[in-house]
Amino acid sequence: MVSQTSGELTNIEKASQLFKILGNPKRLRLIYLLIQHSMSVSEISERLHWEQSGVSHQLQILRKLHLVQQHRHGKVIIYQLENPQLMTLVADVLSHADEIMNKPATEK
């Protein structure tokens, strides 16, 4: 039997929350877009063909979790990923998703 410390459980819970956030296809598309470029709400809306209100809602969720940050460029607010490690995680998951999900089941 493997015992887990409360610190490990906290990390597992945090990882689970992160995968839950990334498990939403809309948010994952948004994060993937922000990996490529920092953008305004209107630019994101145009690129993803979403309503601006929907983009703002998803960005608000990601900001609360400290996954994206914003800065003002003149009158426009620009959004970018806050943590470069998130870029690496998403890039790794996307590059291996097809390989992992389409791997044939092993015979017993």
C-alpha positions as a printed NumPy array, in Angstrom:
array([[  0.   ,   0.   ,   0.   ],
       [  1.31 ,   3.416,  -0.931],
       [  0.742,   6.216,   1.522],
       [  0.469,   9.818,   0.429],
       [  1.3  ,  12.898,   2.403],
       [ -1.098,  15.818,   2.504],
       [  1.338,  17.785,   0.315],
       [  1.179,  15.106,  -2.381],
       [ -2.615,  15.074,  -2.233],
       [ -2.656,  18.822,  -2.647],
       [ -0.438,  18.505,  -5.739],
       [ -2.677,  15.766,  -7.102],
       [ -5.733,  17.94 ,  -6.532],
       [ -4.034,  20.894,  -8.227],
       [ -3.024,  18.728, -11.194],
       [ -6.574,  17.392, -11.403],
       [ -7.948,  20.94 , -11.436],
       [ -5.483,  21.913, -14.172],
       [ -6.454,  18.919, -16.317],
       [-10.123,  19.762, -15.752],
       [ -9.493,  23.297, -17.052],
       [ -7.519,  21.944, -20.014],
       [-10.192,  19.319, -20.618],
       [-12.578,  21.983, -21.89 ],
       [-11.995,  22.096, -25.678],
       [-12.842,  25.801, -25.909],
       [-10.331,  26.73 , -23.209],
       [ -7.707,  24.468, -24.723],
       [ -8.157,  26.173, -28.118],
       [ -7.854,  29.55 , -26.437],
       [ -4.706,  28.554, -24.546],
       [ -3.204,  27.069, -27.698],
       [ -3.878,  30.316, -29.546],
       [ -2.234,  32.336, -26.76 ],
       [  0.815,  30.067, -26.909],
       [  1.337,  31.344, -30.433],
       [  0.631,  35.069, -29.861],
       [ -0.522,  37.53 , -27.232],
       [ -3.882,  38.922, -28.363],
       [ -6.814,  41.16 , -27.522],
       [-10.342,  39.861, -26.968],
       [-11.399,  41.042, -30.419],
       [ -8.427,  39.308, -32.088],
       [ -9.173,  36.072, -30.222],
       [-12.852,  36.354, -31.105],
       [-12.047,  36.81 , -34.781],
       [ -9.508,  33.959, -34.925],
       [-11.684,  31.442, -33.059],
       [-15.036,  32.65 , -34.477],
       [-16.487,  33.125, -30.988],
       [-18.597,  35.918, -29.545],
       [-16.489,  38.444, -27.631],
       [-18.547,  37.791, -24.499],
       [-17.614,  34.091, -24.668],
       [-13.933,  34.927, -25.087],
       [-14.092,  37.321, -22.128],
       [-15.788,  34.668, -19.992],
       [-13.117,  32.054, -20.747],
       [-10.325,  34.586, -20.164],
       [-11.861,  35.523, -16.808],
       [-11.765,  31.868, -15.714],
       [ -8.142,  31.521, -16.834],
       [ -7.152,  34.785, -15.12 ],
       [ -8.671,  33.67 , -11.798],
       [ -6.487,  30.566, -11.989],
       [ -3.416,  32.655, -12.871],
       [ -3.019,  30.925, -16.229],
       [ -3.29 ,  34.112, -18.301],
       [ -2.405,  37.696, -17.58 ],
       [ -3.359,  40.955, -19.171],
       [ -1.572,  44.193, -19.914],
       [ -2.717,  47.39 , -21.519],
       [ -1.327,  48.487, -24.866],
       [ -2.82 ,  51.939, -25.386],
       [ -6.596,  51.468, -25.224],
       [ -6.428,  47.729, -25.892],
       [ -6.004,  45.006, -23.279],
       [ -3.697,  42.222, -24.453],
       [ -3.832,  38.714, -22.989],
       [ -0.945,  36.289, -22.765],
       [ -0.129,  33.098, -20.93 ],
       [  1.231,  33.789, -17.484],
       [  3.29 ,  30.649, -17.044],
       [  5.727,  29.306, -19.663],
       [  5.413,  25.847, -18.095],
       [  1.778,  25.813, -19.218],
       [  3.001,  26.329, -22.787],
       [  5.267,  23.302, -22.474],
       [  2.537,  21.158, -20.895],
       [ -0.035,  21.99 , -23.571],
       [  2.467,  21.54 , -26.405],
       [  3.485,  18.131, -25.005],
       [ -0.111,  16.985, -24.544],
       [ -1.098,  18.083, -28.042],
       [  1.932,  16.488, -29.656],
       [  1.259,  13.13 , -27.963],
       [ -2.558,  13.095, -27.839],
       [ -3.048,  11.243, -31.112],
       [ -0.353,   8.696, -30.288],
       [ -1.726,   8.003, -26.807],
       [ -5.443,   8.009, -27.645],
       [ -5.119,   5.877, -30.803],
       [ -2.74 ,   3.266, -29.443],
       [ -4.291,  -0.193, -29.87 ],
       [ -5.153,  -2.07 , -26.712],
       [ -2.598,  -4.703, -25.812],
       [ -3.723,  -8.296, -25.944],
       [ -3.635, -10.362, -22.778]])
